[in-house]
Amino acid sequence: MVMTYLQGMNASEVAAVLGMTSATVRSTVRHSLRRLREILGPDRTMEGQR
């Protein structure tokens, strides 16, 4: 999450640094975002958008 969102790296770049596949990075980011949304609740500024 930090590498992707704060450092602006794409999945391929993160995968190379961490020694995993791009698909694993994308999956991990997707699951992490889902979990953060569960914890923090809906973002009212983006209501009606995905």
N, C-alpha and C positions, 0 to 999 in steps of 0.2 A: 504494500500500500504506500509506504513512504517513497520507495523508488519510483513508483508509477505516478503518484499524484503530487508529491512535493518536489521530486527531482526531475519529473517530466520524461522519464524513460519509458520506452515502449516494451511490450511483452518480450520481444526477442532480446533486447538489451538486458533486461532483468534476468531472463533465463540464462544468458551467457555468464553473468556475474555469479548467479546462484548455482549454476550447474544443473539446471533442470530444463524441461521442455517449455516451449512457449505456451503450449496448451495447458500445462500445469499452472503456469503463472496466471493465465487468463481465468482459469477455473478458480484459483485461490482468490484472486481479486473479486470475482463475481460473488463468491460465497462470503467473503469479508464484507463487501458492501451490503449484501442482504442482511447479515448479522448486525451490522451497525444501524441499519434502518429499523430493525426489530428493537434494538436497545434505545435508540434516540427518538423513534416515532417518525411520523410523516413530516416531510418538509413542506410547510404551508406556502412557501414562495413558489413552489413548482406545482401547485395543485392543478390537477387535470392534465399534467404532462408526464412523460416517462423519460 
